Amino acid sequence: MPGHSRELSDRTRRDTPTHRFLRKDYAYLFERFYNYLEAVSTEEMGLVVFDELEKAQSRILLGQLEKYFLESEKGYQRSARVVPEPFLCIAT
């Protein structure tokens, strides 16, 4: 659906125990995002945009996302619909 966008937010607790690649809340967010894209269209792709954290935290998160999308079975599957390289922006 061209021009169609929807915001999915991270509504789970931020201090959830760590997953092998990502915190559970991020893994759950990507699961919801993937399922939403599957329901909308067979051709839609999703983009992930994060507020840039401190530089060190951003590098850690990018490394975790890379491992999740490349090394986990579910992450690899979801990278077919979710662009596995997030955009970082600075919130003002």
matplotlib code that plots the C-alpha trace (Angstrom):
import matplotlib.pyplot as plt

x = [0.0, 2.0, 2.0, 0.7, 2.6, 1.9, 3.9, 4.4, 5.9, 7.9, 5.3, 7.0, 9.3, 12.7, 14.5, 13.3, 15.9, 18.2, 17.5, 20.4, 20.7, 18.3, 16.4, 13.0, 11.1, 13.0, 12.5, 8.8, 8.6, 10.2, 7.8, 4.8, 6.2, 6.8, 3.3, 1.8, 3.6, 2.5, -1.1, -0.9, 0.5, 2.8, 5.0, 5.4, 8.8, 9.3, 11.9, 13.1, 13.9, 15.5, 16.3, 20.1, 21.2, 24.7, 27.2, 28.4, 24.8, 24.0, 26.9, 25.9, 22.3, 23.5, 25.7, 22.8, 20.5, 23.1, 23.5, 19.7, 19.0, 22.0, 22.5, 19.0, 16.5, 13.6, 15.6, 16.8, 13.2, 12.0, 14.7, 12.7, 10.1, 11.9, 15.0, 17.7, 19.6, 17.9, 18.0, 19.2, 18.0, 18.7, 15.5, 15.4]
y = [0.0, 3.0, 5.9, 3.7, 3.8, 2.8, 3.2, 0.2, 1.2, -0.8, -1.2, -3.9, -3.3, -2.2, -4.2, -7.6, -10.3, -10.5, -12.8, -14.5, -11.7, -9.0, -8.0, -9.7, -6.5, -5.7, -9.3, -9.0, -5.6, -7.1, -10.1, -7.7, -5.5, -8.6, -9.9, -6.5, -6.3, -9.9, -8.9, -5.6, -6.9, -9.5, -6.8, -4.2, -3.8, -2.2, 0.3, 0.6, 4.1, 4.5, 7.7, 7.8, 7.0, 7.8, 6.7, 3.7, 2.5, 3.0, 0.8, -1.9, -1.9, -2.0, -5.0, -6.8, -6.1, -7.3, -10.6, -11.0, -10.6, -12.6, -15.3, -16.2, -18.1, -15.9, -12.7, -14.0, -14.9, -11.4, -9.7, -10.6, -8.0, -5.7, -3.9, -5.2, -2.0, 0.6, 4.3, 6.3, 9.9, 12.5, 13.6, 17.3]
z = [0.0, -1.2, 1.2, 4.0, 7.3, 10.8, 14.0, 16.2, 19.5, 22.1, 24.8, 26.9, 29.8, 28.9, 31.6, 30.3, 30.4, 27.5, 24.5, 22.8, 20.3, 21.4, 24.4, 24.4, 24.0, 20.7, 19.5, 20.2, 18.5, 15.3, 15.5, 15.7, 12.9, 10.6, 11.3, 10.5, 7.2, 6.3, 7.0, 5.0, 1.8, 0.3, -1.2, 1.6, 3.3, 6.7, 7.8, 11.4, 12.7, 16.1, 18.0, 18.2, 21.8, 23.0, 20.4, 22.4, 23.0, 19.3, 18.3, 20.7, 19.5, 15.8, 16.6, 18.3, 15.4, 12.9, 14.8, 15.2, 11.5, 10.3, 12.8, 14.2, 12.2, 13.1, 12.5, 9.1, 8.2, 9.2, 7.3, 4.1, 5.2, 7.6, 6.2, 8.6, 8.8, 11.0, 10.4, 13.3, 13.8, 16.3, 18.2, 19.0]

ax = plt.figure().add_subplot(projection="3d")
ax.plot(x, y, z, "-o")
ax.set_aspect("equal")
plt.show()
